[in-house]
Amino acid sequence: MISFESDYIEGAHPQILKRLAETNMEALSGYGADEYTSSAKNKIAAACACPEAQIAFITGGTQTNQLVIDTMLHPYEGVVSVQTGHVSVHEAGAIEYTGHKVLPLPAHNGKMDADELEQFIKDFYADGNHEHMVFPGIVYISHPTEYGTLYTKAELTKLSEVCRKYGIPLFMDGARLGYALESLHTDVTLKDIASLCDVFYIGGTKVGALCGEAVVFTKKNMPNHFENLTKKHGALVAKGRLLGIQFDTLFTDDLYFKISRNAIERAEELKAIFIERNYQFFIDSPTNQQFVILENTKMQELQKNVKFSFWEKYDDSHTVVRFATSWATTKEKIEELKKFL
């Protein structure tokens, strides 16, 4: 059985495990007050060309999304997201659990349209009853999106301009950010993201780490007493070294980018195999997630040897499924898939 089920099914990159083992017996201060965490923050700030960045490490994506959104919003505000956004669909109501509403906009191949965002904000303030409504307080996007698609620099710039015009922070979910940055079809760099977003995070869980996300506040806008609030959300790790050492390793000698590139190269090979066999794609994804339409009986046959994810029903006889490559996917795995197909 081979698996393309997701990009976090393997453990961690060997270099991370090696560094964790090498530093295991060092007595280090807790809650991220250790030299490795400090080093990781400096390396990330440098990679972002954002020396003023304020950086925090959180264990996972849902914790990060909930924490950032809740701490940056006033009690009367909600978060604007496309209907297919992760916070809107696949986080079990974690945002609503904090008392904040998700305010949905239409999705275009998973992306938010800046003109629709501006119209939404204008319509809100034009409504004479808006004091009785949930205010748009932060804008959430993900890069890549839930459908593996990417924002162009022009699209991201336009979203940023709308947010700044109305004084609303732009928050980018970067759970798979490495795969966006290394895509063959992107013109957006990490420096661009740091410049255009008010807060974003660099995903580790899905890009080579055992766990962890690096949250980057780019405008000296980290909420006051963020460590206190992180603990209140149950997201503060006593052994902060666990996250600091991992990100210090990922941002040494460009490891984060090198291993992300592997996922893209393997995804391109995987895509070519399906194209050669005349399979239909649900969407043209330039990243590590590939969405294929399978006839149901063929899907059931393939499931005997290959793991992949259900995405959505296509029609009565076909299903959209997702194949995901990762930092750990090998050429041999791609060849095995070719054989089973």
Summary of the structure (lengths in Angstrom):
residues: 341
radius of gyration: 20.4
end to end distance: 13.3
largest distance: 62.6
contacts: 1151
relative contact order: 0.18
helix: 41%
strand: 19%
